[in-house]
Amino acid sequence: MVVQSPHSVESSVPTAKNGGRRGKGSSEKENVSGQRRASARLLAAKERAEKALSIKRGVEVLDPEEDGGRSRKKANVESEKLNLKDAQNGSPKLPETEPKINEKVAKMVERAAKIAEGLDTTNANAPNVVEKSAHIKVKETIRLFNKHYLHFVQEEEKRCGAVKVGKKAPKGKKTKKRDVSEGDGKGKAKRPDLKAITKEYEHYIFPLGVAIVLSGMYEDDLDNAEDVVYTGQGGHDLTGNKRQIRDQVMERGNLALKNCVDQGVPVRVVRGHESASSYSGKIYTYDGLYKVVKYWAEKGISGFTVFKYRLRRLEGQPTLTTSQVQFTYGRVPKCPSEIRGLVCEDLSGGQEDVPIPATNLVDDPPVAPTGFTYCKSMKVARNIKLPSNAAGCDCKGVCWDPKACACARLNGSDFPYVHRDGGRLIEAKHIVFECGPKCRCNANCVNRTSQRGLKYRLEVFRTPKKGWAVRSWDFIPAGAPVCEYIGVLTRTEELDNVSENNYIFDIDCLQTMRGLGGRERRQQDASLPMIQNMDKNDEQRSESVPEFCIDAGSFGNVARFINHSCEPNLFIQCVLSAHQDFKLARVMLFAADNIPPLQELTYDYGYALDSVYGPDGKVKRMTCYCGAEDCRKRLF
């Protein structure tokens, strides 16, 4: 997935060296968005040789070019190597100097690692330094907020669950106050979004304004799109006639915006618009970051004191989304007859709970996707025997106590999901353990979130340069499961010599957990100790190349049409439910951001520069047309 901060969502999909597999059967001038995940078997021998040599020499190897300058290989540096020059000059190696030398080398290694990852900006002239764009910084901040928000949602769900259990205590048994943890009382509840903001802005003076809504409620507001005069909070008539009936006071929201001026903190501006189709009578659009330039007090139209705040939109942002979102909502069809360019009403043929239409406004005459058979569940190659079902939990109804649930204990004695919006993953993990066939809980259990199939209205559509693509008609919240990557489960080695198969996805759960091949290691959880005692032969065999993969060339689901992006809105998460074999984990696609309707769904294929070879053995160089602001341009 896209390069992000340690708190951001990262892809678990490997860097591909795929032996000449091209995207969706497209020509070489089509982009990487057509390319599928493929095996790295072709260069496995070379990687093993390099690793063996590094271990033998005990030398730190930093390779900023591998994986687009983002990966690094780690080994120990022998102090004897560092003093080689002194030894040659006849200078004795002094034991007392070793700690200083090692400390210096450690700092050099750390600095080099940061430069390789584009995190060190102390030397602006260094060629490997990558300055993150403002767009990426904002996206990372929002993703961090979403992670904190879902963590606090989980806390509130636990609190409410504990209160509910306390109320259901038998009549003859009194519940002691100490049985309910401090903060579980009704008066102790706090909004998860406000707690998340406090976490994000912990070094600032509070209260602090983070977002405002312009919806026409105050008579003194002045909205000129890029320049806004915002009226403070309080003192207005709640009957809806917008009139002020008392003076405003410098407290709560008014004080928060004043602190924004004093501390130079910008605010997000949201605009409300009348909409007959909305249940609330309005729709809301996010229109970017605004700087609170100044504030003052004056007599308003009704003669009462009001506080005014001048906000000016920050430069370098995308155009205002107000008109765009209204246009988007207007384009969402209500029935198949309203779909423009419809070439297939349901690609799944009725297999999915939600139909998947296909549209084509590019080709003349328009054609539908062909060359594959849609399947809702995974097919298994004949030579693969799946592990037997793992022992499940003993929870009744739904799992709610993570300390009592055997499956939750595998996730670090916590549930990876919250109930909000039908189930959302709090953050990306090495592996997620879900309840399985032998668990006593039912289908409504929160720890079965990824097993419920499609719930969003997805559309497969034709693009001018990227072939087929996927978008949703519905809003998808961050952390929500979108779909599973489905195909034929097979051994990677059997597909190494297969050309023109562009839908191969390596199951690299073990490699991600080990941080191998430049993969970004995620939050360490309870799953890591479980692989410490893995069979050494299996580990060595799977270290360079994933042993199993999913081939969606002939059989697959909607996931096979999802394109690459250098700045994706989906991320990959390996999930185990029926068994606990990491090499055969399920591959799920989750929303990395809040995704508005009709935005194309994408994930990062993880290709490195000059890493894909054609049948002739030469490096394939193709242009990326993902359109991301921080696009890597040429991925291979």
Backbone torsions as a table, in degrees:
resi	resn	phi	psi	omega
1	MET	NA	175.5	-171.9
2	VAL	-62.0	150.3	180.0
3	VAL	-69.0	124.7	-174.8
4	GLN	-141.5	178.2	177.0
5	SER	-71.2	166.6	179.2
6	PRO	-57.4	-21.4	-179.0
7	HIS	-90.5	-6.8	-173.9
8	SER	-86.2	170.8	-179.2
9	VAL	-85.3	129.9	-178.8
10	GLU	-122.5	151.0	-179.5
11	SER	-76.7	147.7	173.2
12	SER	-98.4	3.7	-174.6
13	VAL	-82.3	139.4	-171.7
14	PRO	-75.6	163.5	168.5
15	THR	-69.7	128.1	-172.2
16	ALA	-96.3	138.1	170.0
17	LYS	-130.3	86.9	-156.3
18	ASN	-102.7	17.6	169.8
19	GLY	62.3	31.7	171.2
20	GLY	89.0	26.3	176.1
21	ARG	-87.4	127.8	-175.5
22	ARG	-105.1	162.9	-173.0
23	GLY	-73.9	114.9	170.5
24	LYS	52.2	31.6	179.2
25	GLY	69.9	20.1	-175.5
26	SER	-82.6	166.7	176.9
27	SER	-74.1	167.8	-175.2
28	GLU	-67.2	-18.5	178.3
29	LYS	-88.2	0.5	170.5
30	GLU	-79.1	163.4	-166.4
31	ASN	-91.2	178.9	179.0
32	VAL	-65.5	-18.5	-179.7
33	SER	-61.9	-19.5	175.9
34	GLY	-83.6	-16.3	-174.8
35	GLN	-74.4	144.1	177.6
36	ARG	-105.3	160.5	174.8
37	ARG	-62.8	137.5	-177.0
38	ALA	-143.5	170.5	-175.6
39	SER	-69.9	149.4	175.6
40	ALA	-102.0	19.6	-173.8
41	ARG	-59.1	-32.1	-174.9
42	LEU	-59.9	-35.6	-178.0
43	LEU	-106.9	12.8	-176.4
44	ALA	-63.8	-42.1	-178.5
45	ALA	-61.5	-42.5	179.1
46	LYS	-62.7	-43.3	-180.0
47	GLU	-63.1	-41.1	179.9
48	ARG	-64.8	-40.3	179.9
49	ALA	-63.9	-43.0	179.3
50	GLU	-63.7	-40.1	-179.0
51	LYS	-66.6	-43.2	179.3
52	ALA	-61.1	-41.5	178.6
53	LEU	-64.5	-40.0	179.8
54	SER	-64.2	-40.7	-179.9
55	ILE	-67.6	-40.9	-179.0
56	LYS	-61.7	-43.7	-178.6
57	ARG	-81.5	-22.3	-177.6
58	GLY	66.6	37.1	-175.0
59	VAL	-108.1	140.2	174.7
60	GLU	-70.2	126.2	179.3
61	VAL	-114.5	117.7	176.3
62	LEU	-114.1	123.5	-177.3
63	ASP	-125.5	87.2	-177.2
64	PRO	-69.3	-14.5	-178.9
65	GLU	-82.2	-27.7	-177.6
66	GLU	-68.7	140.5	179.1
67	ASP	57.8	44.3	175.4
68	GLY	66.5	28.1	178.0
69	GLY	80.9	10.5	-174.4
70	ARG	-107.6	-14.1	-172.9
71	SER	-102.8	163.8	177.7
72	ARG	-151.5	145.7	176.7
73	LYS	-107.1	135.0	-173.4
74	LYS	-112.6	135.1	172.4
75	ALA	-149.2	169.6	-178.9
76	ASN	-87.0	147.3	177.7
77	VAL	-99.0	123.1	179.6
78	GLU	-77.6	134.2	-178.6
79	SER	-66.8	-25.6	177.6
80	GLU	-60.9	-37.6	178.6
81	LYS	-63.4	-37.1	-176.1
82	LEU	-70.0	-26.3	-177.9
83	ASN	-102.2	13.1	-176.8
84	LEU	-59.7	-43.7	-178.0
85	LYS	-63.2	-42.3	179.0
86	ASP	-63.7	-38.6	-179.7
87	ALA	-65.4	-39.8	179.8
88	GLN	-65.5	-31.9	179.9
89	ASN	-84.6	4.1	178.5
90	GLY	84.7	3.7	179.9
91	SER	-82.4	125.0	-179.6
92	PRO	-67.6	148.1	177.7
93	LYS	-84.2	117.7	-175.9
94	LEU	-91.3	120.6	-178.4
95	PRO	-57.0	-35.1	-175.8
96	GLU	-69.0	-15.4	-179.4
97	THR	-89.2	-10.0	-175.4
98	GLU	-60.7	-45.4	179.7
99	PRO	-58.5	-40.2	-179.9
100	LYS	-65.9	-42.7	180.0
101	ILE	-64.1	-45.9	-179.4
102	ASN	-62.3	-38.4	178.9
103	GLU	-64.8	-41.4	179.6
104	LYS	-64.8	-43.9	179.2
105	VAL	-63.6	-40.7	179.3
106	ALA	-59.0	-41.5	178.4
107	LYS	-66.2	-38.9	178.7
108	MET	-64.1	-42.6	179.8
109	VAL	-63.7	-43.9	178.9
110	GLU	-62.2	-42.7	179.0
111	ARG	-62.9	-44.6	-180.0
112	ALA	-63.2	-38.6	179.1
113	ALA	-63.4	-41.6	179.0
114	LYS	-64.5	-41.4	178.7
115	ILE	-63.3	-40.4	-180.0
116	ALA	-62.0	-30.5	-179.0
117	GLU	-95.9	3.5	178.6
118	GLY	73.6	23.4	-176.5
119	LEU	-100.5	-14.0	-176.9
120	ASP	-97.9	115.7	-178.0
121	THR	-113.6	17.1	-178.5
122	THR	-70.9	-27.9	177.9
123	ASN	-114.3	96.8	-174.6
124	ALA	-68.1	-19.6	-178.5
125	ASN	-91.0	-5.2	-179.7
126	ALA	-65.8	135.2	-174.5
127	PRO	-67.5	-25.0	-176.3
128	ASN	-91.5	-3.2	-179.3
129	VAL	-74.2	126.3	-179.5
130	VAL	-116.2	114.2	178.9
131	GLU	-86.0	123.0	179.9
132	LYS	-70.4	140.6	179.1
133	SER	-74.0	161.5	177.7
134	ALA	-60.7	-35.1	179.5
135	HIS	-61.2	-45.7	-179.8
136	ILE	-66.5	-39.9	179.8
137	LYS	-61.9	-41.6	178.5
138	VAL	-64.8	-43.2	-179.6
139	LYS	-62.6	-42.5	179.3
140	GLU	-64.2	-37.9	178.5
141	THR	-63.7	-42.8	179.7
142	ILE	-65.7	-39.9	178.8
143	ARG	-65.6	-38.8	176.8
144	LEU	-64.3	-41.0	177.0
145	PHE	-60.9	-44.8	-179.9
146	ASN	-60.1	-38.4	179.3
147	LYS	-64.9	-48.5	178.5
148	HIS	-62.0	-40.3	-178.9
149	TYR	-60.1	-46.9	-178.3
150	LEU	-68.3	-33.2	174.7
151	HIS	-60.6	-44.2	-179.0
152	PHE	-72.8	-31.4	172.5
153	VAL	-60.1	-42.7	178.8
154	GLN	-62.0	-40.4	177.4
155	GLU	-60.8	-43.2	179.8
156	GLU	-65.6	-38.4	178.5
157	GLU	-64.8	-38.4	176.9
158	LYS	-65.1	-43.2	-179.4
159	ARG	-61.0	-47.0	-179.6
160	CYS	-65.0	-36.9	178.1
161	GLY	-64.7	-40.0	179.3
162	ALA	-66.1	-40.8	177.9
163	VAL	-64.0	-40.6	-179.6
164	LYS	-64.2	-42.1	178.5
165	VAL	-64.7	-39.4	179.0
166	GLY	-62.2	-36.6	179.5
167	LYS	-70.4	-26.8	-177.0
168	LYS	-89.5	7.4	-179.8
169	ALA	-60.4	144.0	179.7
170	PRO	-55.2	147.6	-176.6
171	LYS	-60.5	-36.7	-177.3
172	GLY	-79.8	-4.7	-176.9
173	LYS	-118.2	120.7	179.6
174	LYS	-84.7	136.7	178.7
175	THR	-90.5	121.2	179.9
176	LYS	-72.9	148.2	-177.8
177	LYS	-61.3	-33.5	-177.1
178	ARG	-73.3	-10.4	177.5
179	ASP	-70.0	-24.4	178.8
180	VAL	-102.8	124.0	-175.0
181	SER	-61.5	154.1	-179.8
182	GLU	-62.7	133.0	-177.8
183	GLY	98.9	-1.6	-179.8
184	ASP	-85.6	-9.6	-179.2
185	GLY	-69.5	160.1	-176.2
186	LYS	-60.5	-37.3	-177.4
187	GLY	-72.1	-12.3	-177.3
188	LYS	-91.3	-4.6	-176.4
189	ALA	-64.8	142.2	176.9
190	LYS	-134.6	147.6	179.9
191	ARG	-66.4	128.7	-179.7
192	PRO	-60.7	-34.7	-178.1
193	ASP	-67.4	-39.3	179.8
194	LEU	-70.3	-36.2	176.9
195	LYS	-66.4	-37.4	178.5
196	ALA	-65.3	-40.7	178.3
197	ILE	-62.9	-41.9	178.4
198	THR	-60.2	-39.2	178.2
199	LYS	-64.8	-40.4	-176.1
200	GLU	-72.3	-33.6	-176.2
201	TYR	-114.4	43.8	-171.9
202	GLU	-68.8	-15.9	-177.7
203	HIS	-97.2	9.1	-178.3
204	TYR	-107.2	165.9	176.4
205	ILE	-85.2	131.1	-178.4
206	PHE	-105.4	158.9	0.3
207	PRO	-71.4	158.3	-176.6
208	LEU	-138.4	130.7	179.2
209	GLY	-78.6	134.7	179.0
210	VAL	-117.2	-34.6	-179.8
211	ALA	-150.7	149.0	175.0
212	ILE	-128.9	157.3	178.6
213	VAL	-119.3	124.0	174.9
214	LEU	-100.9	106.2	-176.7
215	SER	-131.7	15.1	177.1
216	GLY	79.1	20.2	-176.5
217	MET	-78.9	-30.7	-176.7
218	TYR	-105.4	138.1	-176.8
219	GLU	-73.0	-18.4	-176.6
220	ASP	-95.1	0.4	178.6
221	ASP	-66.6	148.1	175.3
222	LEU	-136.9	111.8	-174.7
223	ASP	-114.3	108.3	176.7
224	ASN	-113.8	39.4	176.6
225	ALA	66.6	-81.0	-177.4
226	GLU	-80.0	-21.3	-177.4
227	ASP	-129.2	123.3	-172.9
228	VAL	-127.8	137.6	168.5
229	VAL	-109.4	109.3	-172.6
230	TYR	-101.1	131.6	178.9
231	THR	-85.3	138.1	-177.9
232	GLY	-64.8	-174.7	-171.6
233	GLN	-96.9	141.3	171.5
234	GLY	95.7	163.9	175.0
235	GLY	81.5	1.6	-177.4
236	HIS	-100.2	165.8	-177.4
237	ASP	-78.8	122.3	-176.4
238	LEU	-81.0	0.9	179.7
239	THR	-78.7	-8.7	176.3
240	GLY	104.7	2.4	-179.1
241	ASN	-91.5	6.3	173.7
242	LYS	68.2	1.0	-174.0
243	ARG	-81.4	143.8	173.7
244	GLN	-79.5	139.2	-179.6
245	ILE	-124.5	-3.3	176.7
246	ARG	-159.6	167.6	178.5
247	ASP	-70.0	148.1	173.9
248	GLN	-84.6	156.5	-178.0
249	VAL	-120.3	144.1	179.8
250	MET	-78.5	81.8	178.7
251	GLU	-153.4	170.9	177.1
252	ARG	48.5	-120.0	-176.4
253	GLY	-63.1	-35.2	178.6
254	ASN	-65.1	-42.9	178.5
255	LEU	-67.6	-35.2	-179.9
256	ALA	-63.1	-44.0	178.7
257	LEU	-68.9	-34.1	175.4
258	LYS	-62.1	-42.2	178.1
259	ASN	-65.0	-29.4	176.0
260	CYS	-64.9	-39.0	176.9
261	VAL	-64.5	-47.5	-176.1
262	ASP	-65.8	-34.3	-174.8
263	GLN	-105.8	2.4	176.7
264	GLY	66.7	33.4	-179.0
265	VAL	-95.0	122.6	177.5
266	PRO	-75.0	161.8	178.5
267	VAL	-122.6	152.9	175.1
268	ARG	-84.6	137.6	-179.4
269	VAL	-110.1	124.9	177.9
270	VAL	-116.6	134.7	-179.9
271	ARG	-112.8	136.2	176.7
272	GLY	-100.4	139.9	-177.6
273	HIS	-131.9	142.7	178.6
274	GLU	-62.0	136.9	-179.7
275	SER	-153.1	116.9	-179.1
276	ALA	-70.4	-24.9	-176.6
277	SER	-82.1	-12.0	-178.5
278	SER	-88.1	142.8	-178.9
279	TYR	-64.9	-26.7	179.7
280	SER	-91.8	-3.9	-178.1
281	GLY	83.6	0.9	179.8
282	LYS	-144.4	156.3	167.2
283	ILE	-122.0	153.3	-174.4
284	TYR	-122.8	140.4	179.9
285	THR	-124.2	142.3	175.9
286	TYR	-92.2	124.3	-174.7
287	ASP	-116.9	20.7	169.0
288	GLY	103.1	-172.1	-177.6
289	LEU	-94.3	135.1	178.1
290	TYR	-124.7	140.2	175.1
291	LYS	-89.2	132.1	176.8
292	VAL	-82.3	101.0	-170.8
293	VAL	-72.6	-48.2	-179.4
294	LYS	-159.1	170.1	177.1
295	TYR	-141.6	156.8	177.9
296	TRP	-160.5	167.4	177.1
297	ALA	-113.4	141.6	178.3
298	GLU	-154.8	166.6	175.2
299	LYS	-78.6	126.4	-178.6
300	GLY	-80.9	-175.1	-177.7
301	ILE	-57.9	-36.6	-178.1
302	SER	-88.0	2.9	176.0
303	GLY	91.1	4.3	179.0
304	PHE	-104.2	155.3	-179.1
305	THR	-71.5	129.1	176.0
306	VAL	-130.2	152.3	175.0
307	PHE	-95.7	136.8	179.9
308	LYS	-117.2	144.4	-179.7
309	TYR	-132.8	123.9	177.4
310	ARG	-92.2	124.6	-180.0
311	LEU	-116.8	134.9	179.1
312	ARG	-125.0	129.2	-176.3
313	ARG	-66.4	133.6	179.6
314	LEU	-69.5	145.5	-179.3
315	GLU	-76.2	163.6	176.1
316	GLY	79.9	14.1	179.1
317	GLN	-100.5	159.9	175.3
318	PRO	-60.1	164.0	179.6
319	THR	-61.4	157.7	179.9
320	LEU	-54.7	136.3	-175.3
321	THR	-90.5	-4.2	-176.4
322	THR	-52.6	-57.3	-178.4
323	SER	-68.7	-34.0	-179.0
324	GLN	-63.9	-45.4	-177.9
325	VAL	-67.7	-40.0	176.5
326	GLN	-59.7	-40.7	178.9
327	PHE	-65.8	-39.9	-179.5
328	THR	-63.0	-48.1	179.6
329	TYR	-62.5	-33.8	179.3
330	GLY	-69.5	-22.5	-177.6
331	ARG	-87.2	-18.7	-177.6
332	VAL	-65.9	117.5	-177.4
333	PRO	-72.0	150.5	180.0
334	LYS	-96.2	-19.8	179.4
335	CYS	-153.8	162.9	-177.7
336	PRO	-56.0	-31.3	-177.9
337	SER	-67.1	-19.3	179.9
338	GLU	-90.6	-3.7	-175.5
339	ILE	-80.1	121.2	177.9
340	ARG	-78.1	136.1	176.8
341	GLY	71.2	23.9	-177.7
342	LEU	-64.9	124.5	177.6
343	VAL	-117.1	-13.0	176.2
344	CYS	-157.4	126.7	-177.6
345	GLU	-73.2	-31.1	-179.5
346	ASP	-156.5	105.2	179.8
347	LEU	-63.0	-27.6	-177.6
348	SER	-79.1	-9.9	-179.5
349	GLY	63.2	32.1	179.1
350	GLY	88.5	1.3	-179.2
351	GLN	-72.0	-38.0	-179.4
352	GLU	-85.5	153.4	177.4
353	ASP	-66.2	-28.1	179.4
354	VAL	-115.7	123.6	180.0
355	PRO	-60.1	148.7	179.1
356	ILE	-118.8	95.3	179.6
357	PRO	-75.2	155.7	175.1
358	ALA	-121.2	134.8	-179.3
359	THR	-125.7	150.7	-178.9
360	ASN	-146.2	104.7	175.6
361	LEU	-110.1	15.9	-175.9
362	VAL	-106.7	-52.6	-175.0
363	ASP	-78.1	151.9	175.6
364	ASP	-136.4	106.7	2.4
365	PRO	-76.2	154.0	-179.5
366	PRO	-67.8	139.3	179.5
367	VAL	-124.6	158.9	178.3
368	ALA	-97.6	160.9	175.2
369	PRO	-60.7	133.8	-178.9
370	THR	-135.2	177.7	173.4
371	GLY	87.9	11.0	178.3
372	PHE	-151.0	162.6	175.7
373	THR	-112.2	125.8	-178.2
374	TYR	-71.0	133.4	175.4
375	CYS	-138.1	139.1	-175.9
376	LYS	-87.3	-27.5	-178.0
377	SER	-122.4	159.6	-175.1
378	MET	-68.5	137.0	171.7
379	LYS	-99.0	148.4	-175.0
380	VAL	-119.6	130.9	177.6
381	ALA	-61.7	153.7	-173.7
382	ARG	-62.9	-32.5	-176.0
383	ASN	-86.8	10.6	179.6
384	ILE	-114.1	128.5	177.1
385	LYS	-111.1	118.6	-179.4
386	LEU	-71.4	146.6	177.2
387	PRO	-63.1	155.6	177.7
388	SER	-69.5	155.8	-177.8
389	ASN	-60.8	134.8	-179.8
390	ALA	-74.9	153.8	176.3
391	ALA	-63.4	136.1	-175.8
392	GLY	-100.5	-171.1	-179.7
393	CYS	-87.0	165.6	-179.1
394	ASP	-104.1	16.1	-178.0
395	CYS	-67.0	143.4	178.9
396	LYS	-102.7	138.9	-179.6
397	GLY	74.6	-96.9	175.5
398	VAL	-128.6	152.2	178.8
399	CYS	-78.4	130.3	179.3
400	TRP	-134.6	-22.6	179.1
401	ASP	-103.2	104.9	-176.6
402	PRO	-64.7	-22.8	179.2
403	LYS	-78.8	-24.4	-179.6
404	ALA	-93.8	-21.8	-176.8
405	CYS	-83.4	123.5	-179.2
406	ALA	-63.2	-35.7	-179.8
407	CYS	-71.0	-38.6	178.5
408	ALA	-65.4	-33.2	179.1
409	ARG	-63.3	-30.5	176.9
410	LEU	-68.3	-22.3	178.1
411	ASN	-95.2	22.6	-178.7
412	GLY	84.7	30.5	-178.6
413	SER	58.5	43.8	176.2
414	ASP	-157.3	156.6	175.6
415	PHE	-87.2	136.4	-178.9
416	PRO	-76.3	-12.4	-175.4
417	TYR	-115.2	160.9	166.7
418	VAL	-114.6	158.6	-178.6
419	HIS	-73.3	-22.4	-173.6
420	ARG	-51.1	135.5	177.0
421	ASP	58.1	34.4	177.6
422	GLY	82.1	9.3	179.2
423	GLY	112.0	119.5	178.7
424	ARG	-136.8	137.1	178.0
425	LEU	-76.3	127.2	-175.1
426	ILE	-65.9	-46.3	178.2
427	GLU	-159.1	160.3	179.4
428	ALA	-67.6	141.2	179.7
429	LYS	-128.4	167.9	173.1
430	HIS	-57.3	-46.4	-178.0
431	ILE	-153.6	145.3	176.3
432	VAL	-114.8	125.6	176.5
433	PHE	-96.7	120.8	178.2
434	GLU	-109.2	164.3	174.3
435	CYS	-68.2	145.8	-173.4
436	GLY	-126.1	-162.1	-174.3
437	PRO	-59.9	-31.4	-177.3
438	LYS	-92.8	2.2	177.4
439	CYS	-77.6	149.0	-177.2
440	ARG	-88.3	-9.3	179.1
441	CYS	-73.5	162.9	-176.7
442	ASN	-96.2	-176.7	-174.7
443	ALA	-67.0	-17.0	-179.8
444	ASN	-84.0	-1.5	-179.4
445	CYS	-61.6	136.5	-178.8
446	VAL	-62.9	-24.7	-178.5
447	ASN	-85.7	20.8	172.0
448	ARG	-124.3	22.2	-171.1
449	THR	-54.7	-42.6	-174.9
450	SER	-78.9	-4.6	-174.8
451	GLN	-96.4	7.5	-171.4
452	ARG	-95.1	4.4	176.5
453	GLY	77.2	-173.3	-178.8
454	LEU	-68.9	138.3	173.8
455	LYS	-130.8	-6.6	177.6
456	TYR	-105.1	147.5	-179.4
457	ARG	-79.3	102.1	-177.9
458	LEU	-98.2	149.5	178.4
459	GLU	-130.9	132.7	172.6
460	VAL	-95.3	124.8	-175.8
461	PHE	-133.0	154.3	-178.4
462	ARG	-87.3	136.4	177.3
463	THR	-114.9	157.5	-178.5
464	PRO	-65.7	-35.9	-173.7
465	LYS	-118.2	-22.1	-171.8
466	LYS	-105.4	9.8	-177.2
467	GLY	73.3	-140.9	179.6
468	TRP	-82.0	151.0	-178.6
469	ALA	-144.9	173.7	-176.9
470	VAL	-131.0	140.8	173.2
471	ARG	-143.0	165.2	-179.2
472	SER	-113.5	141.9	174.1
473	TRP	-81.5	-15.4	-176.0
474	ASP	-107.9	156.7	171.3
475	PHE	-70.1	134.4	178.8
476	ILE	-117.9	117.0	-179.1
477	PRO	-75.4	152.5	178.9
478	ALA	-57.5	135.4	-180.0
479	GLY	89.5	-5.5	-179.5
480	ALA	-79.2	140.3	176.1
481	PRO	-72.9	134.0	-179.1
482	VAL	-100.4	-55.0	178.2
483	CYS	-165.7	166.7	175.2
484	GLU	-101.0	147.9	175.4
485	TYR	-82.2	112.3	-173.1
486	ILE	-112.9	143.4	176.4
487	GLY	-177.9	-143.4	178.0
488	VAL	-104.5	120.9	178.1
489	LEU	-76.4	119.8	-175.8
490	THR	-144.9	173.3	177.9
491	ARG	-83.3	137.9	-176.5
492	THR	-60.0	-40.5	-175.4
493	GLU	-62.6	-23.9	-178.7
494	GLU	-76.9	-12.7	-178.3
495	LEU	-111.6	6.7	-177.1
496	ASP	-63.2	-34.3	-176.9
497	ASN	-99.7	8.9	179.6
498	VAL	-86.6	120.3	179.9
499	SER	-99.5	159.7	177.0
500	GLU	61.8	22.7	171.1
501	ASN	-103.9	110.4	-168.4
502	ASN	-106.6	15.5	-173.6
503	TYR	-128.0	37.4	-178.1
504	ILE	-99.0	128.6	-177.1
505	PHE	-122.5	112.1	178.8
506	ASP	-72.2	134.9	175.6
507	ILE	-86.9	95.8	-171.0
508	ASP	-108.2	33.9	-178.2
509	CYS	-56.7	-47.7	-178.4
510	LEU	-63.1	-40.9	-179.0
511	GLN	-64.8	-38.2	178.7
512	THR	-67.6	-40.8	179.8
513	MET	-64.8	-34.3	179.3
514	ARG	-84.7	-13.6	-176.4
515	GLY	71.4	34.2	-176.0
516	LEU	-88.5	155.3	173.4
517	GLY	61.5	29.2	177.9
518	GLY	82.9	7.2	-179.4
519	ARG	-73.9	147.8	-179.1
520	GLU	-82.7	117.5	178.7
521	ARG	-74.7	137.0	-176.9
522	ARG	-95.7	-168.7	-179.7
523	GLN	-54.9	130.8	177.7
524	GLN	-75.0	127.9	-178.7
525	ASP	-132.5	-170.0	-173.7
526	ALA	-66.8	-13.0	-177.2
527	SER	-73.3	-25.8	-175.8
528	LEU	-62.2	-47.9	-179.7
529	PRO	-60.2	-23.3	-176.6
530	MET	-68.6	-21.7	-178.2
531	ILE	-100.5	1.7	-179.9
532	GLN	-66.2	-32.0	-177.8
533	ASN	-101.4	24.4	177.7
534	MET	-63.5	153.2	175.0
535	ASP	-57.0	124.6	-174.7
536	LYS	-61.1	-36.0	179.4
537	ASN	-65.1	-42.6	177.9
538	ASP	-63.0	-40.1	-177.8
539	GLU	-65.7	-44.5	179.5
540	GLN	-65.5	-37.0	-179.5
541	ARG	-66.8	-36.4	-174.7
542	SER	-94.7	-1.9	-171.5
543	GLU	-66.8	-46.7	-176.7
544	SER	-82.2	-41.2	-174.5
545	VAL	-133.1	133.2	174.7
546	PRO	-56.1	137.1	-176.0
547	GLU	-75.0	-29.5	-177.3
548	PHE	-124.0	156.5	178.6
549	CYS	-147.4	170.5	177.7
550	ILE	-114.0	120.9	180.0
551	ASP	-102.4	108.8	-179.5
552	ALA	-104.1	22.7	-179.3
553	GLY	-67.6	-51.3	-177.2
554	SER	-98.5	-32.3	178.8
555	PHE	-128.6	132.9	-179.7
556	GLY	-176.0	178.3	179.3
557	ASN	-118.5	-161.2	-174.5
558	VAL	-64.8	-24.2	-177.8
559	ALA	-61.4	-26.5	-178.5
560	ARG	-64.6	-17.8	-178.1
561	PHE	-96.2	-3.8	-177.7
562	ILE	-76.1	128.5	-173.9
563	ASN	-87.6	168.3	175.3
564	HIS	-79.3	151.1	167.3
565	SER	-148.9	142.3	174.9
566	CYS	-73.5	-11.8	178.2
567	GLU	-136.4	72.0	-169.3
568	PRO	-77.6	163.6	174.4
569	ASN	-110.6	5.5	175.0
570	LEU	-124.1	158.5	172.6
571	PHE	-137.7	159.7	-177.2
572	ILE	-93.1	136.5	176.2
573	GLN	-135.1	123.6	175.5
574	CYS	-80.4	136.0	-175.1
575	VAL	-131.3	138.3	173.5
576	LEU	-119.1	131.7	-180.0
577	SER	-135.0	-55.0	-177.2
578	ALA	-75.6	-34.1	-178.0
579	HIS	-140.6	-174.1	-177.7
580	GLN	-128.1	32.8	176.7
581	ASP	-90.6	109.6	-176.0
582	PHE	-59.9	-31.4	-176.4
583	LYS	-73.2	-12.7	-178.8
584	LEU	-121.5	32.7	-178.3
585	ALA	-68.6	152.8	173.3
586	ARG	-75.3	145.9	-178.2
587	VAL	-108.7	112.6	-177.6
588	MET	-111.8	147.2	174.8
589	LEU	-107.7	122.5	-180.0
590	PHE	-116.2	155.7	177.4
591	ALA	-74.4	125.3	177.5
592	ALA	-84.2	-24.4	-178.8
593	ASP	-134.3	171.6	166.8
594	ASN	-71.7	118.1	-172.4
595	ILE	-106.9	117.2	-179.6
596	PRO	-73.4	164.5	179.2
597	PRO	-59.6	144.5	174.6
598	LEU	67.8	12.9	171.3
599	GLN	-86.5	134.7	-178.0
600	GLU	-62.6	138.6	177.3
601	LEU	-88.9	132.1	-177.1
602	THR	-144.8	156.8	168.7
603	TYR	-140.6	164.5	-175.8
604	ASP	-86.9	120.0	179.5
605	TYR	-70.8	-17.9	175.0
606	GLY	78.0	19.6	178.0
607	TYR	-68.9	143.5	175.1
608	ALA	-100.7	160.2	176.7
609	LEU	-60.9	136.0	175.7
610	ASP	55.8	39.1	-177.7
611	SER	-113.2	-5.0	-178.1
612	VAL	-112.1	127.9	-176.3
613	TYR	-114.0	145.7	177.9
614	GLY	-87.2	178.6	179.9
615	PRO	-59.6	-25.4	179.9
616	ASP	-83.4	0.9	179.1
617	GLY	84.6	0.0	-179.2
618	LYS	-94.4	153.0	179.4
619	VAL	-67.9	133.9	176.9
620	LYS	-90.4	127.7	178.5
621	ARG	-115.1	118.2	-178.3
622	MET	-136.4	155.9	-175.9
623	THR	-92.5	141.9	177.2
624	CYS	-92.1	129.3	179.4
625	TYR	-111.8	29.4	-176.0
626	CYS	-67.5	-24.6	177.3
627	GLY	80.8	6.6	-179.9
628	ALA	-69.4	149.2	-178.8
629	GLU	-62.7	-36.1	178.5
630	ASP	-106.2	40.4	-178.7
631	CYS	-61.5	140.4	178.8
632	ARG	-78.9	1.2	174.8
633	LYS	64.1	-74.4	-179.9
634	ARG	-111.2	109.6	-177.7
635	LEU	-87.3	-27.9	-180.0
636	PHE	-163.7	NA	NA
